[in-house]
């Protein structure tokens, strides 16, 4: 037994369902072989029970009650106990196989989804991804849960055929030929069932997608009065799922009915032949009992074979859907990085804009267009290699796309403006990398001024947050996300509008604490709030996608980068000091030369000029 989920689910082949299922079987060969061994023992014992019963009856009729009969009864008891033990242990291994295969598939889908970024939603509907975990992974597990019983049934069939040939050649031939005929007849329904299951799975995936889209956009739909339209779409798709489910049920019902009828006819024919042979004296009364016992027993292997066929068809359909997710090429990191990671403290440079993050400085990125500055910040985290090919970002002079993605993620953390929180304990939501001490979590909560969140959640750090943190206000969610980013202790931390949803007093406290906590480590804050800009080491102003000036907040306001830059900067930050003169009169044109747009020298606050 191994604990689940697995530390590493592996890298499966994506050629097709057969290759994937065989790879899964090889990954869990140990518990699969143990389950098969238990299944073989269980069914072999069941196969010998009618044979020993017939021998005991004949021995009793011939010799009466005596040692032979007692030995036969003891053998029957031993086989029964061994069969029960093998069944109990085998069931445990069947469940272990089901869980292992299902969890491995779920982990692979989850890993692919996490690594693929927006590429997965660009290629597949959300409902398909959700169904791959919620339904398809379980169908893959079902196949491995019934495999041992199927192989055990084949073993029992072979044993019964041999034993029946010893009792009577005609009866043995009926078993050898009749049972495969029954199984082949049932197999004729497998392909129609698979087609209808595939159609039902497609419709179900679309229904899941439509439902998730409707729920996520419910507020918007109510605002524009579109609930009835989307409700109608959901109703129509739901009816389609019901209709295709009924088609599956009709085929399934025929299969289930024939699964009872055909083995029943087989049993009837076998018993009829055996009874006539007993009357003719060809077989003994004990052998007649053996014949009936085998006839009754063989219905079980047929049922197991049919169940295995059904599980196989469902698993093949499910695996195709899983592989559609696993084949999604990640937006970043699809090609392993070949370059060596630059040393710690290397500058991070966005070549397209000229934005530069130097070691140990807390920098603010300001733009009149928030989307523009947010796009630059996002590029610094490397989220889409193809889209960012024309706007390379360099770490220590090496393009990010040439570096191992895992190392980039470890050293550079980007916290976006619209944070996503997940259900679970508050501590788990904050410590996304694992290993942080509770003191570190509490310190990050204090830095993010999120003590009220800690107080409002029952049991504090051990308390549960609901899905998307819906029990929290927008400002609380934003501060929890900020604390989560701070806990990573990233070498380079990029924060996009981390205080946009909080009041001015809270923002001022966060700005002061954040600057002190990150002093000496590289930090970029995308913001236009003067409360934050007052506390950073440097402000970099971007216009039309290019860096136009850099300096302190006060220096840019005072016009050290030129009057046009000062006017533009004042408009962006949206604040003027009460005693400010008009921009044109705020500095002496003759006495203060304008700074060049890319002048990297710090501003001397005592003189208002370049140091």
Steps between C-alpha positions, in 0.01 A plus 500: 500500500619852421364825632298714263533735325834393354805722534560462124221366276751450217498591131250289304505426126240703310473282190160359585280331763671159469847644559380708794315211668796267455732765647267535799497123548881486498517785752299294751609152397565391859151549640349396167682165509401453865134561409525258205656233722217536751245486218653184354505329841142602575355379170715185491360405840148569376566289190611196705208515745242333266757238401574405861129512585423244229785278614376518859146403397620203297730393782221527754259301285761230449666478843251679726614726784866444560853640466466571128194713552661684792813571297287634215304721742828627648631580154180688419530696823864584427417620149217713635722665761780558246252645249354736762846617610613556140178692431548728803866573428433528127227756555749716689741484207217568253417822686870590516528454122192712443628779723853491358387521137234764570731718712784473250270616222360782715850613593613500138201712398556735793872531426438571132233757583725675751797511263316585180380844609234651276582250223265237644196728495595619152487143368233334716177606669518526876241225536721253313785557743271471802339182367842347436562507875147455631394215268762375255770429759254280691414307183869425447518374858195276447686302234782409739253414775342221291812373321590248770151350505504470121834317494384280787185419302708394198703274726184349646358446150812309395493291818129418460551399137777256597301355788184468290694313230601252768136456601365480146646598164164621359433713808856634490460600136174678582689705761795565270284614209185631665650750740709687236188511280307667782782750560535578127126561470513744789804664343294599195338771712832648613563722195152656494529557874839668456368735230204602711718545807733727301206712382362520852845600634530778241158639591576476871827691457321781316236513773767531768667782306172682451414464867837630622487794258148590614585481869822703463318769299177499699544853628556633149203305367275646765624846419405470135194283552644200322419229755211360297710467185776306672251298701336399174835395355578296808155339489541400135847358558376318809223339297758394241709338774187323627413379150848362438503350846180317414664368183783365712249352746309320224814330371613432855164343585524263202850406609390441859199296389704281266762466772232315704315328215787346303685348798162376621437324170852360517438364850169349390660324204787368710272369777262345245786312337642394836164375625448284192851363526440416868178318411689305233767413752772681307585717802451441871263694731801681644615601154149630428526718810843611378351587161226710659750669732718596206202617300393728784856614570586591140243780501734692731801500262270604215372788711857601587603486135206719402581746778860511383390578144274779622773644721745482210270692267436767763872522580592541132245780458622666820867463410445678168362798694785489750758489222338805338589689818846348539590592140455873569833672446582732793510871423840516668770239551397259224867485396736427792735789567860423406672807645645509849326718754677834557631565851281650769470876478509513121294787353166425333450705183197530273668587171184615323423772756838559661365429849786377716495343846832521676602302803361608834282788379128551556373646173157630398380475141263779396305544177199698389366172360473241783479218247831607352689485830324176596605345168863589567479352849346182363779464244753507782349176633517309167147371446484466120817421306345541155318827574806644671749393231506853357534661844783306666579531870859447613622377838869570531514541122339159433149483346247359746367260236843331487502430875341205683143604577503348849802713595335810352188435707710450811690827460232724346150525644227709336187579703228619262238765562209252509616243755356149512449332836427132544297302749687351796662620817632855516848365576497277192376788286789718614778240493466395137859374478489311827748508784431846641484528879187632667704799614576582137130480412406729788776744402372512140145558626628791704689649206187477284289654780275194486459444873125553464487201264682286755255611769192444285586143395403245765810318635730761348770351276335159529159637403344419165457745214216424259542480123656817354503649851141615450454555874753785480457849361691612193754686710549201729556267207755742358690517827500122541642471148769756589589301812517185288747668263713625790520153655684372188801719592567531128826649381301720259143585598263671255177635647228631268270752673532328839304770688236610249209359703590639845435836664764773521597437863552128441688573178737735680577239767557228241725725291724583795522140622551359152788732416673425831448124468627481142787743547813342357300262276384568147135608492277656234163652593264597217303790644415867454415563865708781655466324837706214361724708275620700800662188648678344202865545406425589142211571265518396135252683276385326182315656207403329174678185611837670561681621808505883490637589841620361828564662834338547837132589535585848631763554234264418214237730649758776528584467132851355509411302188357796313180700501312272260589195706403681818164601355435146376608350831275737697203403288566133559545512875200732526620693803644855545633647813296798612801728477610373157539763232397420142733255341642757264606715799617221729861509388746742341554412137831680486635368828392135470575299188248226431599142576526267204226237485740219590717681752559235766658727760307541825344832591655699780210609718698783656556677169217356290750412227708203399747381758 
